[in-house]
Amino acid sequence: MTQAIYFAAAAAFVAGFPAHAEPAANLMHGAQSIPARNAGSIVIPNSSLVQADDKGLRMHTNVRFFVSSSAHAQSPAAYGPPYSGLNFETPASLACIYGLVTATAGCNPNTVSAVPNGGSRAIAIVDAYHYPNALSDLAYFSSRFGLPAPTAANFQVVFAAGQQPAIDSGWELEMALDIEMAHATAPKAKIYLVEAASASLSDLLAAVDKAAQLVAAAGGGEVSMSWGGSEFNGQTAYDSHFSRSGVTFFASTGDSPGVQWPSSSANVVAVGGTSLSRQLGTMTFLHHASWADAGGGLSAYVARPAYQASVSGTVGSARGVPDIAAVADPSTGVWVYDSGNGGWLVVGGTSVAAPLVAGIVNASGHFYASSALELQAIYQNSAANAANFTAATTGYCGPQAAYTATTSWNLCLGVGSPKGFAYQ
């Protein structure tokens, strides 16, 4: 498919969904496309492209979206997701797969409807730039999938620098994904969307500080960061930003082989990515597999923390990531609603995994005093209660596909995927 034909197909796909705005050409500007495993392509927006001169200075999103070569022909505007014949994930199918509701055989995204009803205290989502329709889009997403409606009382947009940031289409899609995944898994938690003035490291860390302050004041909870960048010399000097009493910090491991910061910080729960395998025709969920493009490996700058003593045989003296994993492969992606980018999109990247797991942790009701204590609980429970995690035994990841998924802790999936609320 030529680039011109590809972008025309992408525009048609996006235009076919219910929307409050025209498809955003800015989201496609500077984007890259790669073939998908099934009928379509994956678009990597400009905000997720890694620039060599950004190292230690600017962060990028970890988001991609899937463009089907045929989905727009089904006139989805008349129905809204889920669509018969497409196997992309909904809040109900994710809840089924991760054991957040009573399991339904097959966890078919087109038929399951039970959604979680847990969550408390607060989850803060930290991203850059501004998302003008955040509350109304989250409300539309919630109404489509039977989730509790967000209100001004339990959803708040906060400008970290005190004034409204500019709009960036790629970061807007990131924000839509993040708040919708957190709300899908912990719908009763208050969500703060904390918007940094820009994607610079200094602005994002200022937003992290603000987010931690808000979550601590709400009685504790989680801060989710779906962005990152290449590791850099001196990164450990910023660890204090991820240390606040009553707050657990989560970060995506990235959408390319290797290790990404801040997920490699010893004060952060590193969330890696999986693929979800389904049976052709019936769409019955089969198993988790590692996603080849997910970040993972050994940190070049962070020593092995105490909570990883049990996996020292694998990591040696270095911090290994990820700690835990969830769906990220855009070919098995999730439905997201973003009116500024045209409406419904199928989205992936480890940006899905971080807020999803943060929501599961929130809904579990375990609020630890720090990320280190949360991680200690995860690692201890994975050794003592393996049934509380789902291990993937297929797939690979890492530079030169050097790592493979195993039933024990590994550099593709960490301890595996959470299974219900008793995993920690």
N, C-alpha and C positions, 0 to 999 in steps of 0.2 A: 504494500500500500504506500503510495507516495505521500509526502508530508501534506500536500494540499488536500488530497482526498481524505487523509486521516483527520485533519482538522475540520473538514466539512462534516465527516461522520460524527466527530465529537460534538460539534455544534448542534447537529440534528438530535443526537442522543440527549444532550442537556436541554434543548428546547422542548423536547417531548414531555417533560415533567411539569407538574403544577408549579407555578412560580409567581413571585411578586415582582420580578424584574426580568429584563432580557438576559439571555446568557452572557456571562461576563467575559468579554474578549481578553481582559487583562489576565485572567487566570491561565489562558493559553499562551500569552505573550512570553516568549523566552522558555517555554516548557519543552521538555524532552519526552518522546514517546518510545516505548519498547513493546515488543510483542507479548501478549498474555498467553497463559497456558491454554485458555479456551478461546472462544470466538470473540476476539476483541483486542484491545491494546491498553497499556498502562500509561497514564500521563503523570509525569513528575513536574509539578509546578516550579516556577523559578525560585520560590521561597525555600524549596527543598534541595536545590542544587548546591553542591559544596564548592566554594570558591577558595583557592589556595591562600589568598591574602586575608581570609577571614580568621585564620587560626588564632585562638585566644582573644579575638576582638569582637567577632559577630557570630551569632548562632543561626542555625537554619531549622526549618520545620522538618518533621519526619512523616510526611503525608504524601500519598499518591492516590489517584483515583482510576477506576476501571471504566473503560468505554467499550460497550458491547457493539459488535458490528451489526446486530440485528434487533436489539431491544427496542429501539425507537419505532420499529415497524409495528409494534404491538399496541400502539396508541396508549401508552401508560398514563397519559394525562387524564384519561377517563376513569382510572381506577386508583392509582397510587399504589405504592409498594405495600406488601409483597406481591410479586407477579407470578402467576402460574408459569412454570418452566424455568424460572431463574432461582438459583439457590443461595442468594446473598442473605446475610444474617440480619435478623431483627432483634429488638430487645427480648422478645419471648424466646426465640431460638437460642440466643446467647445464654439466657437464664436457664434454659433446659440443658444445654451442653455443660455449663459450669456448675450445675447442681444448686442453683439459687431458688428453684421452685420444684415442686413434685415432678419428676421426670415423666415425659411423654415419649413413647416409643418412636424412635427415629428423629425426634427434634426437628421435624420438617418446618422450615421457615414460613412456608405458605399455609400451614395449618395450625401450628401451636399458637396459643394466645396468652397463656399465663405469664405475668410479668412480676418481678420482685416488688415487695412492698416495705422493704426495710430502709435503714439509714437513719442517722441522727447527727447532731452537732454540725460540723461543717467540712466541706471540701473546697479548696481554692485551686482554681485553674490559672496558671500563669502563662501568658502569651504576649506577643508584641502587636502593636498597632490597635486599631479600633474595629469593633463589630457592631454596626449601628442597629441591626435587627435581632440582636441576640435573644432577648426575651420572647419576642413574637415568634421567632423561628423555633425556639425550644418548645413553646406552647403548641405550635403546629405539629412538630415531631411527636410530642407527647400525646396529642389527640389522635394522631394516626395509629399509634401503637398501644393505646389504652393505659398510658402512664398518668400519674397524678399531674395536674396542670401546675406549672410553676407560676409563682406570683411575685409581685414586687417585695413581698415579705421574706420569701425563701430563695430568691435569686437576685443578685446584685452585681452590677458592673462597677468596678472601681478603677479610676485612673491613677496609676501609681505615682505619676509626676504631678498630679493635681489638675491637669487639663487634658481634654480629649486628644488622643493621638490621631495621626493620619490613618487612612484606610489602605490596606494592602490585601489584595484578593487571595493570595496564597495563605497568608496568616489568618484571614477571615475563615477560610475553609478549615484550617487547623482548629480555630476556636469553636466553630460549629460542631466539629467532630468531638472535641474534648468535653464540652458541656453536655452533649447528648449522651455520650458513653457514661459519664459519671452519673447523670440523672437516671439512665436506664438501669444501672446496677444498685444505686442507693437513692431512690426517688424521694425519700423523706429527709435527706440531708440538705442543709442550706448550701447553695453553691455561690461562691464568689468568683467572678471572672475578673482577674486583676490584669489590666492592660498596661504593658510597658510602653514607654514613649517610642521605642524603636527596638530593633533586633540586636543592638549592641550589647556586649556582655555587661557593661556597667548599668544600662537601663534595665535589662532583664533581672539582674541581681537586686536592684532596687525594688523591682516588682516582687521578687521572691521574699524579700524582707517584709514588705507590706502584707503579702499573702500570709506569711507565718504569723504576723501580728494579729491579723483578723481571725485566723483559725484558732490561735491560742485564746483569744478573747471570747470565742464561741464555746469554750470548754474543751477544745482539742479536736483533732481530726487529721486531715491529709492535705498535702500540697502536691499537685501533679504538674510535671514539666515535660511536655512532649517534644521538646526541642533539644538541640545540642550541637556539638562541633568536635573536631578532632582534638585528641588529648594534646596538652601543651605543657612545657616546662613552667613550673610555678603554679599549676592549677590547685595544688593542695592548700595554697594560701587562702583560697576562697571557701574552704570547708565550713567555716563558721556561719556562712549564710544558710547552711542546711542543718543547723543545730538550734532548735527552739523547744523548750519544754512543752510536752503534750502534742507535738507536731511530728508526723512521719512524712518524709519526702520521697516522691517517686519520680523516676525519669526513664524515658525511652532509650533503648540501647542503640538506636539508629537503623537506617535502612541501607546500609552497605557493610560488607565484611570488615571486621576489625572492631576496635574499642572507641567509644564515644564518651565524652564528658558532657554533662555532669553525672551521667549514669555510673561512671567509674569511681565517683567519690565514695569513700567509706561511710559517709553519712547519708547515703541515698539508696533506696531500693531500686535496683536496676531491673527493668522489665523488658524482656526480649520478645521475639515474635514467633508465632506458629502459623501453619496452614491448617485448615479444617477439611478433612476428606469426607466426601459424601458419595453415596452410591448413585450411579447414573440412572436416570428414570425415576426412581422412588424418592431420591434426595435424602435417604436415610443417612444420618450421621454415622460415620465409620470409626474415625480415630483422629487424633492430633498428629501432626508431623512438624518437624522444624521447617522454618521458612529460610530458604537459602540466602536471601538478601538481608536478614536480620543481623544486627551487630552482636558481637560476642568475642571474647578472648581474654587475654591477660593484660592488665594495665602496665604501661611503661613507667608510671610515676607513683603508683599507690601500692603500699605494702599490704600483704594479706591481713585483713582485719580479724579480730578474735573470733567473730561468729563464723568464719570460714575455716576454722581449725579442722573440722571434720572432713573437708575436701582438700586438705593440704597435699594429698597425694596427686591431685590433678593440677592444682594451681601453683604449687611450690611456695615461693615467698611473695608472690604477687597477688593483688586483688583480681579475682576472676569475675566476669560478668557474662550472662545475666544472673540474677538471683532467682527469678521466677519468669513465667512467660504466658502470653495469651495471643489471641488471633491478631495477625498483622498483614498477612498476605493479601494484597488487593484483589487477587483472582478469587479469593474466598472472603471478600470484604463485607463491610457493614453498610446499611442504608443511613445516609446523613442528609438532613435538610438544611440548605443554605440559600436563602432567597436572593442574596446579593450575587451569588454565582449560578443562578438559574433555577434553583430548586433542589430536586432530589439527585443525589450522586451516590455511587458505590465507592466507598473509600477504604483504603488500607494504609499500611505503614505501621511502624511500632508506635506511632502516635495514637493508634486505636488501643493498644495494649495498656499503656500507662494509666490513663483515666479509668479504663474498665477495671483494672486490678485495684486502683485506689478506691473505687466505689465498692468493690467486693469487700475490701478490708474495712471500710467504714460500716457497711451493713452487717459485718460479723459482730460488731459490738465490742471488739477489743481495741481499746485506745491506749497504746503504749506511750511512754514518756519520751521516746526518741526513736529515730530510724534504726539505730543499733539494736535496741531492745526488740523492735518489730522483727528485724532480721534474725536475731538470736532465736526468737520463737519460731520463725519459719524453718530455719535450718534444724533446730532440735526436733520439731514436729515431723519434718520430712524423714528423719532417721527413725523416729519412734512410731509414726503413724503414716506409713507410706500410702495407705488407702485414701488419705485426704488430699492426695495429689494425683494428677493424671500424667504419667510419663509417656513421651513419644519415643517410639523405637525405630522410626523411619526418618530419613532426611539428613541433611548436612548443613554446614554453615562455615563461616570464617574464610580468611585469605586462602586461596588455592583449594577451597572446599576441604580444609584440613581437619575440621571437627565433625563428629557425627553424634546424632541423638542416641542416648542409651537410657536404660531404666534407672541408672544412678545419676547423680549430679553431673552435668556436662556443660561445655562452653557454648552450646547452642540454646539450651532451655533452662539452665540452672536446675532447680528442683522439679521443674515441670509446671503444669498448669493447676491452679487451685480447683478443688472439687468440693463445692459447698462452702459453708461458713466455718467449718471446724478445722480448717487447714493450719491455723496458727495457735 
